[in-house]
Amino acid sequence: MSNPEPESLSGSMLKSVRRQRLNISRKDLVTTGSLRPGQALPLLVEPRFDGVSLAEWAGRERALIERHLRESGGILFRGFGIDSPAALEAILAAVELPRMHYMEGATPRTELGAQVYTSTEYPPEHSIALHNELNYVMTWPMRVLFCCGVPSETQGETPIADVRKVWRRLSEPVRRAFAERGWMLVRNFGDGLSLKWETTFRTSERAEVEEYCRRSHISYEWKGEGRLRTRQVRPAVRRHPHTGEEVWFNHVAFWHVSSLEPSVREAFLREFAVEDLPYNTYYGDGGVIEDEVVEEIRQAYDAETVAFRWERGDLLLLDNMLVAHGRRPYTGARKVYVAMGEPFSDMRPAGD
């Protein structure tokens, strides 16, 4: 007996075929794995077939993505061709991510579209230390996304580290000190070495800056000639709102004066008093953080850091409270686009 032609298939057979196709589209369009054996971060997701739309798949599988993010902290989508601001925007729309501006930003960026930005515009010969995005504000993003339009010729990786593990690596005295005292960030605007306050706070009105600072538990003082100094005290360790885990969530090492390159640190301290540095960090009660403590923190980050070479079209999705990111020096025309969203607020200052 010959096989029936497609037009002679019964209704039940057609439903079976359609059901199989639907099952394939939902379950078998992608593969998951790791970049290196035994390395959980990032989870690697790749298309099983040519032409798989990541936007369509991600829009349907948001719950699965969330589960993977809470376990690994970061997902690298490779082979889907997400290599432009428009492609990144399509992903953001598909997963319905509430987007955010860079309020209280500290580095120059260019906005390319609907809250899609260039990665930090910082000289390529310098590295950017690991950090969780905007952990010093009262409302920070739970999600940060990077996509690679053009890989660098050399280096240019975006190293990442699980800050649950960073926190556990710190010695008990250091953990106790920061858990009890929190940390303080001091910023000075208008001296030509950091962003202008107008850029950081997205306004040219002093009254709006003052109101923002009052709402955000930031003390401020105008120093004359348009200069501004701010101080904000925050918890150094927070609890993830969904997993309940403790995470090391601060810019303590990133902005501490001892983290500056020696020649830069020496030049700054010749020019400025410590309290006038563009950025510096302290214990939350204003006490000086010892250089050896900051070195221990840097070593904890280093021990947990993983990195991979960008490929054109890569998309990296991070849980911003679980995973820190940075940037290594590079050569060539590197183009990495960034977006962030899913705002989460904790209006309690340190110690509450």
C-alpha positions in Angstrom: 0.0 0.0 0.0 1.5 3.3 -1.0 1.9 6.3 1.3 -0.9 8.8 1.1 -0.2 12.1 -0.7 -0.3 15.2 1.5 -3.7 16.3 0.2 -5.2 12.9 1.2 -4.0 13.0 4.8 -6.9 12.7 7.3 -7.7 15.5 9.7 -6.2 13.5 12.6 -3.0 12.9 10.7 -2.7 16.6 9.9 -3.2 17.5 13.6 -0.4 15.0 14.5 2.0 16.5 12.0 1.3 20.0 13.2 1.6 19.0 16.8 5.1 17.5 16.0 6.2 20.7 14.3 4.9 22.7 17.3 6.8 20.5 19.7 10.0 20.8 17.7 9.7 24.6 17.7 9.3 24.8 21.4 11.7 22.1 22.7 14.3 21.4 20.1 15.2 24.6 18.4 18.2 25.3 20.7 20.9 23.4 22.5 22.3 24.3 25.9 25.8 23.6 27.3 28.9 25.2 28.6 31.8 27.0 27.0 34.3 24.9 29.0 33.8 21.6 30.8 32.7 22.2 34.4 32.1 25.9 33.9 28.5 26.9 34.7 28.9 30.6 33.8 27.8 31.5 31.3 25.3 29.0 30.1 25.7 28.6 26.4 22.6 28.5 24.2 23.0 27.9 20.4 20.4 27.3 17.6 20.0 23.7 16.5 19.1 24.8 13.0 19.9 27.7 10.7 17.4 30.6 10.7 16.2 30.2 14.3 14.8 33.5 15.5 16.0 34.2 19.0 13.4 36.9 19.5 10.6 34.5 18.7 12.1 31.7 20.8 12.9 34.0 23.8 9.4 35.5 23.7 7.9 32.1 24.2 10.5 30.8 26.7 10.8 33.6 29.1 10.1 31.3 32.1 12.9 28.9 31.0 15.3 31.8 30.5 14.5 33.1 34.0 15.1 29.7 35.6 18.5 29.4 33.8 19.5 32.9 34.8 18.8 32.3 38.5 20.9 29.1 38.4 23.9 30.3 36.3 23.6 34.1 36.5 24.3 34.6 32.8 23.4 33.2 29.4 25.5 33.5 26.2 23.3 33.2 23.1 25.6 32.4 20.2 24.9 31.9 16.5 21.6 33.9 16.4 23.1 37.0 14.7 22.2 39.6 17.3 24.8 42.1 15.9 23.1 45.5 15.8 21.1 47.9 18.0 18.0 47.0 16.0 18.5 43.3 16.7 19.0 44.0 20.4 15.9 46.1 20.5 13.9 43.2 18.9 15.1 40.9 21.8 14.1 43.5 24.4 10.6 43.8 22.8 10.2 40.1 22.6 10.9 39.5 26.3 9.0 42.7 27.3 11.9 44.0 29.3 11.1 47.3 31.0 14.1 49.5 30.0 16.1 52.0 32.0 18.2 55.1 31.5 21.7 55.4 33.0 20.8 57.6 36.0 23.8 58.5 38.1 26.0 57.2 35.3 29.7 57.6 35.7 31.1 56.9 32.2 30.4 58.4 28.7 28.0 56.4 26.5 26.0 57.2 23.3 22.3 56.4 23.2 21.7 54.6 19.9 18.0 54.0 20.2 15.3 53.3 22.7 17.6 53.0 25.7 20.2 51.0 23.8 23.7 52.4 24.3 27.3 52.0 23.2 29.4 50.1 25.8 31.5 52.4 28.0 33.4 54.9 25.8 36.7 54.5 27.7 40.2 54.5 26.2 40.8 51.0 24.6 44.2 50.5 26.2 42.7 50.5 29.7 40.7 47.8 31.4 37.4 48.3 33.3 37.3 46.5 36.6 34.4 44.1 37.4 31.3 45.7 38.8 27.5 45.3 39.0 25.7 48.0 37.0 24.5 50.9 39.1 24.7 49.1 42.4 25.2 52.5 44.2 21.7 53.8 43.2 18.4 53.2 44.9 16.9 51.7 41.8 19.1 49.4 39.7 18.6 47.1 36.8 18.1 43.4 37.4 19.0 42.6 33.8 22.0 43.8 31.6 22.4 42.7 28.0 25.4 43.0 25.7 25.5 42.2 22.0 28.6 42.1 19.7 28.4 44.0 16.4 32.1 43.9 15.7 34.7 41.9 17.7 38.0 43.5 18.6 41.2 42.4 16.9 42.8 41.5 20.2 41.3 41.0 23.6 38.3 43.1 24.4 36.5 40.4 26.4 33.8 41.2 28.8 34.9 39.2 31.9 32.2 38.2 34.3 32.1 36.8 37.8 29.5 35.3 40.1 29.3 37.7 43.1 27.6 35.0 45.2 31.0 33.3 45.1 33.0 36.5 45.4 31.2 37.2 48.7 31.9 33.7 50.0 35.6 34.0 49.2 36.1 37.1 51.4 37.5 36.5 54.9 35.2 36.5 57.8 36.6 39.8 59.3 36.1 41.6 55.9 32.6 40.2 55.5 31.6 41.2 59.0 33.1 44.7 58.6 31.1 45.5 55.4 27.9 43.7 56.5 27.9 45.9 59.6 29.3 49.2 58.3 28.2 49.2 54.6 30.1 51.4 52.2 30.2 55.1 51.2 30.7 56.6 47.7 32.1 60.1 47.4 31.9 61.8 44.0 33.1 65.2 42.9 31.7 66.7 39.7 32.9 69.6 37.7 36.7 69.3 38.0 37.2 68.0 34.5 38.0 64.4 35.4 34.5 62.9 35.6 31.1 63.4 33.9 29.4 66.7 34.5 26.6 66.5 37.0 24.2 67.7 34.2 25.0 64.5 32.3 24.9 62.2 35.4 21.6 63.5 36.6 20.1 64.2 33.2 19.2 67.8 34.0 20.7 71.2 34.1 18.5 72.4 37.0 20.2 72.4 40.4 16.8 72.2 42.1 16.1 68.9 40.3 19.4 67.5 41.3 18.8 68.4 45.0 15.3 66.8 44.9 16.7 63.7 43.3 19.4 63.5 46.0 16.9 63.9 48.8 14.7 61.1 47.4 17.8 58.9 47.0 19.4 59.4 50.3 22.4 61.3 48.8 24.0 64.1 50.7 25.2 67.0 48.5 27.1 70.2 48.7 27.7 72.8 46.0 31.4 73.8 45.9 31.2 76.9 43.8 31.8 77.4 40.0 29.2 74.8 39.3 31.0 72.0 41.1 29.2 69.4 43.2 30.2 66.9 45.8 27.9 64.0 46.7 28.0 61.2 49.4 25.9 58.1 49.5 25.9 55.3 51.9 24.7 51.9 50.8 24.7 48.2 51.9 27.8 46.4 50.7 26.0 43.0 50.6 22.4 42.6 49.6 20.0 39.7 49.3 18.7 38.7 45.9 14.9 39.3 45.8 14.2 36.1 43.9 16.8 33.5 45.0 17.2 34.9 48.6 21.0 34.5 48.3 23.5 37.0 49.7 25.5 38.8 47.0 28.5 41.2 47.1 26.9 44.2 45.5 29.0 47.4 45.5 31.7 49.5 43.9 34.1 49.4 46.8 37.1 48.1 44.9 36.1 49.6 41.6 36.4 53.2 42.8 38.8 52.9 45.8 41.8 55.2 45.3 44.2 52.1 45.7 42.6 50.6 42.5 44.0 53.4 40.3 47.0 52.6 38.2 50.0 53.7 40.3 51.0 56.5 37.9 47.4 57.8 37.7 47.0 57.6 41.5 50.2 59.5 42.1 49.2 62.2 39.6 45.7 62.6 41.1 47.1 62.8 44.7 49.5 65.6 43.6 46.6 67.5 42.1 43.8 66.8 44.6 43.2 66.3 48.3 41.8 62.8 48.9 38.3 64.3 49.6 38.4 66.0 46.2 39.1 63.0 44.1 36.6 62.3 41.3 35.6 59.1 43.1 36.6 57.3 46.3 35.1 54.8 48.6 34.9 54.4 52.4 33.3 52.3 55.0 29.7 53.5 55.4 30.6 55.4 58.6 33.3 57.3 56.8 36.2 55.2 57.9 39.1 54.7 55.5 39.0 51.3 53.8 42.5 49.7 54.2 44.4 49.1 50.9 45.0 45.4 51.9 41.2 44.9 52.3 40.6 46.3 48.8 43.4 44.0 47.5 41.6 41.0 49.1 38.4 42.0 47.3 40.2 42.3 44.0 41.7 38.9 44.4 38.3 37.4 45.2 37.0 38.9 41.9 40.0 37.5 40.0 39.5 34.0 41.4 35.9 33.9 40.1 36.4 35.7 36.8 35.7 33.9 33.5 36.1 35.3 30.1 35.4 34.4 26.4 36.3 36.0 23.1 33.4 37.9 21.5 32.0 36.5 18.2 29.9 38.7 16.0 26.3 38.2 16.8 26.8 37.1 20.4 24.2 38.2 23.0 25.1 38.0 26.7 22.3 38.3 29.2 23.2 38.8 32.8 21.3 38.8 36.1 22.9 42.1 37.3 22.6 41.2 41.0 24.3 37.8 40.6 27.0 38.5 38.0 29.5 41.4 37.7 31.1 42.4 34.4 34.1 44.4 33.2 36.1 45.0 30.0 39.6 44.1 29.0 41.9 46.3 26.9 41.6 45.8 23.1 42.8 46.9 19.7 40.6 47.3 16.6 37.1 48.6 16.0 35.2 46.9 18.8 31.5 47.5 18.8 29.4 46.2 21.7 25.9 47.4 22.4 24.3 47.5 25.8 20.8 47.7 27.3 19.5 47.3 30.8 16.2 47.0 32.5 13.8 45.4 34.9 14.3 48.1 37.6 14.4 47.0 41.2 14.2 49.5 44.1 15.4 49.3 47.7 15.1 52.7 49.2 16.7 51.7 52.5 20.1 53.3 53.2 22.8 51.1 54.8 22.1 50.1 58.3 18.3 49.9 58.0 
